[in-house]
Amino acid sequence: MNKTHLALAAAILIAPMLMAQTFEVASLKPYKDDAAAGGVVMIGGGCRGTDSPAPGSPGGPGVPTTLAFAISVDGRGAPPPNAGRFAGPPATPIGRCRFTRMSLKNLINAAYRLTALGGSLDQMLVGGPSWVGSDTFDLEAKAEDPEHTSQDQLRVMLQNLLAERFKLKFHREKRELPGFDFVVAKGGLKMKVSEGTGAAGGMSMSMRGPGMPMTATSERATIANIITFLSGRLGRAINDKTGLTGTYNFTLNWTPGEGEGAALGGLLLQLPPGAAPRDAAGEPGVSLFTALQEQMGLRLESSKVMLDIFVIDSAEKPLDP
């Protein structure tokens, strides 16, 4: 094959990739508070390509994460009128990205999969003006050919959209940061090995508000699933040194400590102004660290972790449409 034929073949292969660099339609608007949201406001979203997990499966859009709340809004211990069970955002159609009430930090994480590298978002992304983590936006975008657009192509489109609309500029650098080693505790593993077959990693959580008892349950969870959950709550990267390769069922009960995050399954809970937890009764609750060891037979040990950090050099708020 001569050089002309090689060049033509390369152009044919590259053309579909070039076509997939930008969305056909993209809407980006500042989020506006909904007074009807009640005691808890949820955020979330994602991109769904032709090769993405199906809605409702772990890692896919619309992961069946269910949260139960009993949060005091009036300070007297009475739950909000609409207290109950809340589900996550609806499943994203194929060939689209859809996000609700997401900060630029969250959008960058979705586009570059920063936390998939093993750290928490606060560790993996630094720099930029203060609003990148506080101002929130609604984003909905559609690929030109939704039925033939992959997950990776959608992420590239999202990266380009952030560069265009937010004027986002960044660089990468390696840093050694505080984290944890995840090991099996001396008493041995206490989780039950999952039986049968099925999707792995589904997780649900119930809570009563900040400082109140919480419960997380999962069937067929991998160690990677558990590490993702723990890293998000503790804000630290976690090295897997358990040597465990199976899937497990567990129930974890603990009382969150100060500074412990509330992210789960792509959702972030934010209390309304004036919200207060109910009065806690009885003895102090068990910490997440203690609960892991006593209930699951796993232990977190302080360590140093080398991470590839995303550093924002500059960013601008997008102009209102």
C-alpha positions as CSV (number, residue, x, y, z in Angstrom):
1,M,0.0,0.0,0.0
2,N,1.5,3.4,-1.0
3,K,1.6,6.6,1.0
4,T,-1.5,8.0,-0.7
5,H,-3.6,4.9,0.2
6,L,-2.3,4.9,3.8
7,A,-3.2,8.6,4.2
8,L,-6.7,7.9,2.8
9,A,-7.2,4.9,5.1
10,A,-6.1,7.0,8.1
11,A,-8.5,9.8,7.1
12,I,-11.4,7.3,6.9
13,L,-10.6,5.9,10.3
14,I,-10.1,9.3,12.0
15,A,-13.2,11.0,10.4
16,P,-15.8,9.5,12.7
17,M,-13.7,10.4,15.8
18,L,-13.4,14.0,14.5
19,M,-17.2,14.2,14.0
20,A,-17.7,13.2,17.6
21,Q,-15.7,16.1,19.1
22,T,-18.7,18.4,19.7
23,F,-22.3,18.1,20.7
24,E,-25.0,18.8,18.1
25,V,-27.1,20.6,20.8
26,A,-25.9,21.8,24.2
27,S,-27.7,23.8,26.9
28,L,-25.9,25.1,29.9
29,K,-27.8,27.3,32.4
30,P,-27.1,28.4,36.0
31,Y,-29.2,26.3,38.4
32,K,-32.2,28.1,40.0
33,D,-33.5,26.9,43.3
34,D,-36.8,25.1,43.3
35,A,-38.9,26.1,46.4
36,A,-40.9,22.9,46.0
37,A,-37.8,20.7,46.6
38,G,-38.6,20.5,50.4
39,G,-36.1,19.3,53.0
40,V,-33.5,17.8,50.7
41,V,-32.2,18.8,47.3
42,M,-30.4,16.2,45.1
43,I,-28.0,16.7,42.3
44,G,-26.6,14.3,39.8
45,G,-26.4,13.1,36.2
46,G,-24.1,11.6,33.7
47,C,-23.3,10.8,30.1
48,R,-24.6,7.6,28.4
49,G,-23.0,6.2,25.3
50,T,-23.8,3.1,23.2
51,D,-21.3,1.1,25.3
52,S,-22.4,2.4,28.7
53,P,-24.0,0.1,31.3
54,A,-27.8,-0.1,31.0
55,P,-29.9,2.2,33.3
56,G,-30.3,0.7,36.7
57,S,-27.1,-1.3,36.6
58,P,-24.1,-0.4,38.7
59,G,-22.1,2.3,37.0
60,G,-24.9,3.1,34.6
61,P,-27.1,6.1,34.5
62,G,-30.0,6.0,36.9
63,V,-28.3,3.7,39.3
64,P,-31.0,2.5,41.7
65,T,-29.7,4.4,44.7
66,T,-32.4,5.0,47.2
67,L,-32.0,7.4,50.2
68,A,-34.3,7.6,53.2
69,F,-34.5,10.8,55.2
70,A,-36.0,12.0,58.5
71,I,-34.4,15.5,58.7
72,S,-35.6,18.2,61.1
73,V,-36.2,21.5,59.2
74,D,-38.0,23.5,61.9
75,G,-35.4,22.7,64.7
76,R,-38.1,20.9,66.8
77,G,-37.5,17.4,65.5
78,A,-40.4,17.4,63.0
79,P,-39.5,16.0,59.6
80,P,-40.3,18.0,56.5
81,P,-43.8,17.4,55.0
82,N,-42.4,15.4,52.1
83,A,-39.9,13.3,54.1
84,G,-39.6,9.8,52.7
85,R,-37.7,8.0,50.0
86,F,-36.1,10.0,47.2
87,A,-34.7,8.5,44.0
88,G,-31.9,9.8,41.9
89,P,-32.1,11.7,38.6
90,P,-33.9,9.9,35.7
91,A,-31.9,7.8,33.3
92,T,-30.0,9.7,30.6
93,P,-31.0,8.7,27.0
94,I,-28.3,7.2,24.8
95,G,-26.0,9.7,23.1
96,R,-26.6,12.4,25.6
97,C,-25.2,14.0,28.7
98,R,-27.6,15.3,31.4
99,F,-26.6,17.0,34.7
100,T,-28.7,18.8,37.3
101,R,-27.3,21.2,39.9
102,M,-23.7,20.4,39.2
103,S,-20.7,22.5,40.0
104,L,-17.9,23.0,37.5
105,K,-15.8,20.7,39.8
106,N,-18.4,17.9,39.4
107,L,-18.6,18.4,35.7
108,I,-14.8,18.2,35.3
109,N,-14.9,15.0,37.3
110,A,-17.6,13.6,35.0
111,A,-15.6,14.6,31.9
112,Y,-12.1,13.4,33.0
113,R,-13.1,10.7,35.5
114,L,-10.8,12.0,38.1
115,T,-12.1,10.0,41.1
116,A,-11.9,6.8,39.1
117,L,-8.1,7.1,39.6
118,G,-8.5,6.4,43.3
119,G,-8.8,9.7,45.1
120,S,-11.5,12.0,46.3
121,L,-12.6,15.0,44.2
122,D,-11.1,17.5,46.7
123,Q,-7.8,15.7,46.4
124,M,-7.8,15.2,42.7
125,L,-8.9,18.7,41.6
126,V,-7.4,21.9,43.0
127,G,-7.0,25.6,42.0
128,G,-9.3,27.9,40.2
129,P,-11.7,30.6,41.6
130,S,-13.9,29.8,44.6
131,W,-17.1,29.6,42.6
132,V,-16.0,26.4,40.7
133,G,-17.1,24.4,43.7
134,S,-20.1,26.5,44.8
135,D,-22.0,27.8,41.7
136,T,-24.1,25.1,40.1
137,F,-25.5,24.5,36.6
138,D,-27.9,22.5,34.6
139,L,-26.4,20.9,31.5
140,E,-28.1,18.9,28.8
141,A,-26.3,18.0,25.5
142,K,-27.0,15.7,22.6
143,A,-24.6,14.1,20.1
144,E,-25.2,14.5,16.4
145,D,-25.5,10.7,16.0
146,P,-26.8,9.5,19.4
147,E,-27.2,5.8,18.4
148,H,-23.5,5.5,17.4
149,T,-21.7,7.6,20.0
150,S,-19.6,5.9,22.7
151,Q,-19.1,6.8,26.3
152,D,-15.5,8.0,25.6
153,Q,-16.7,10.1,22.7
154,L,-19.3,11.8,24.9
155,R,-16.6,12.5,27.5
156,V,-14.4,14.2,24.8
157,M,-17.4,16.3,23.8
158,L,-18.0,17.2,27.4
159,Q,-14.3,18.2,27.8
160,N,-14.5,20.4,24.8
161,L,-17.7,22.0,26.0
162,L,-16.2,22.9,29.3
163,A,-13.1,24.4,27.6
164,E,-15.4,26.4,25.3
165,R,-18.1,27.6,27.7
166,F,-16.1,27.9,30.9
167,K,-12.8,28.9,29.2
168,L,-11.3,26.1,31.3
169,K,-7.5,25.8,31.3
170,F,-5.6,23.3,33.4
171,H,-2.5,21.2,33.8
172,R,-1.6,17.9,35.5
173,E,1.0,17.3,38.2
174,K,1.8,14.4,40.5
175,R,1.5,14.9,44.3
176,E,1.9,12.7,47.3
177,L,-1.1,13.2,49.5
178,P,-2.5,11.6,52.7
179,G,-4.7,8.6,52.2
180,F,-5.3,5.1,53.5
181,D,-4.3,1.5,52.9
182,F,-7.4,-0.8,52.9
183,V,-6.5,-4.2,54.6
184,V,-8.3,-7.1,56.1
185,A,-8.5,-6.7,59.9
186,K,-6.7,-9.1,62.2
187,G,-9.9,-10.8,63.2
188,G,-10.6,-11.8,59.6
189,L,-13.2,-10.9,57.0
190,K,-16.8,-10.7,58.3
191,M,-18.6,-9.9,55.1
192,K,-20.6,-12.7,53.4
193,V,-19.5,-13.9,50.0
194,S,-22.3,-13.3,47.5
195,E,-24.0,-16.3,46.0
196,G,-25.3,-16.7,42.5
197,T,-24.8,-14.3,39.6
198,G,-26.0,-10.8,38.8
199,A,-24.9,-7.2,38.6
200,A,-22.3,-6.1,41.1
201,G,-22.0,-3.1,43.3
202,G,-25.6,-1.8,43.9
203,M,-25.7,0.2,47.1
204,S,-28.4,2.0,49.2
205,M,-28.1,4.2,52.2
206,S,-30.5,5.5,54.8
207,M,-29.8,8.5,57.1
208,R,-31.4,10.8,59.7
209,G,-29.3,13.9,59.1
210,P,-25.9,15.2,60.1
211,G,-24.5,13.5,63.2
212,M,-27.3,10.9,63.2
213,P,-27.0,7.1,62.6
214,M,-26.5,5.9,59.0
215,T,-26.8,2.6,57.3
216,A,-25.3,1.4,54.0
217,T,-26.2,-1.9,52.4
218,S,-25.0,-3.6,49.3
219,E,-25.3,-6.9,47.5
220,R,-22.5,-8.3,45.3
221,A,-20.2,-5.4,46.1
222,T,-16.6,-5.6,44.9
223,I,-13.7,-4.1,47.0
224,A,-13.5,-1.4,44.3
225,N,-17.2,-0.5,44.9
226,I,-16.5,-0.2,48.7
227,I,-13.4,1.9,48.2
228,T,-15.2,4.3,45.9
229,F,-17.9,4.7,48.6
230,L,-15.4,5.2,51.4
231,S,-13.1,7.6,49.4
232,G,-16.1,9.8,48.7
233,R,-17.1,9.9,52.3
234,L,-13.7,10.4,53.8
235,G,-12.2,12.7,51.2
236,R,-9.0,10.6,50.9
237,A,-7.5,8.2,48.3
238,I,-7.5,4.6,49.3
239,N,-5.0,1.8,48.2
240,D,-6.5,-1.6,48.0
241,K,-4.3,-4.0,49.9
242,T,-7.0,-6.5,50.9
243,G,-6.2,-9.1,48.2
244,L,-9.9,-9.8,47.9
245,T,-11.3,-10.4,44.4
246,G,-14.9,-11.7,45.0
247,T,-18.2,-9.9,45.5
248,Y,-19.8,-9.5,49.0
249,N,-23.0,-8.7,50.8
250,F,-22.9,-6.3,53.8
251,T,-24.7,-4.0,56.0
252,L,-22.8,-1.1,57.7
253,N,-24.1,0.9,60.6
254,W,-22.3,4.0,61.9
255,T,-22.6,7.6,63.0
256,P,-20.9,10.1,60.7
257,G,-18.1,12.2,62.2
258,E,-17.4,15.9,61.6
259,G,-16.3,16.6,58.0
260,E,-17.5,13.3,56.7
261,G,-19.0,13.7,53.2
262,A,-22.5,12.8,52.1
263,A,-22.0,11.8,48.6
264,L,-23.4,8.5,47.3
265,G,-24.1,7.0,43.9
266,G,-23.7,10.4,42.1
267,L,-26.0,12.2,44.4
268,L,-25.2,15.0,46.8
269,L,-27.5,16.0,49.7
270,Q,-27.7,19.6,50.7
271,L,-29.7,20.8,53.7
272,P,-31.9,23.9,53.4
273,P,-31.1,27.0,55.4
274,G,-32.0,26.6,59.1
275,A,-32.1,22.8,58.9
276,A,-31.0,21.0,62.1
277,P,-30.6,17.4,63.0
278,R,-32.9,15.8,65.6
279,D,-31.5,15.5,69.2
280,A,-29.3,12.4,69.4
281,A,-30.2,10.1,72.2
282,G,-28.1,7.5,74.0
283,E,-24.5,6.7,73.7
284,P,-22.2,8.2,71.1
285,G,-22.4,6.4,67.8
286,V,-19.8,4.1,66.3
287,S,-17.4,5.8,63.9
288,L,-17.1,4.6,60.3
289,F,-13.5,3.3,61.0
290,T,-14.7,1.2,63.9
291,A,-17.8,0.0,62.1
292,L,-15.7,-1.2,59.2
293,Q,-13.5,-3.3,61.5
294,E,-16.2,-4.7,63.8
295,Q,-19.0,-5.3,61.2
296,M,-17.1,-6.0,57.9
297,G,-13.6,-7.2,59.1
298,L,-11.9,-4.5,57.1
299,R,-9.5,-1.7,58.3
300,L,-8.3,1.7,57.0
301,E,-4.6,2.5,57.9
302,S,-3.1,6.0,57.4
303,S,-0.8,6.1,54.4
304,K,0.6,8.3,51.6
305,V,-0.7,8.0,48.1
306,M,0.8,9.4,44.9
307,L,-1.9,10.9,42.7
308,D,-2.1,12.6,39.3
309,I,-3.7,15.9,40.2
310,F,-5.9,18.1,38.0
311,V,-4.9,21.8,38.6
312,I,-7.2,24.5,37.3
313,D,-5.2,27.4,35.9
314,S,-8.2,29.6,35.0
315,A,-11.9,29.4,34.4
316,E,-14.7,31.9,33.7
317,K,-18.4,31.7,34.4
318,P,-20.4,31.0,31.2
319,L,-22.5,33.8,29.9
320,D,-26.2,33.4,30.4
321,P,-28.0,32.1,27.3
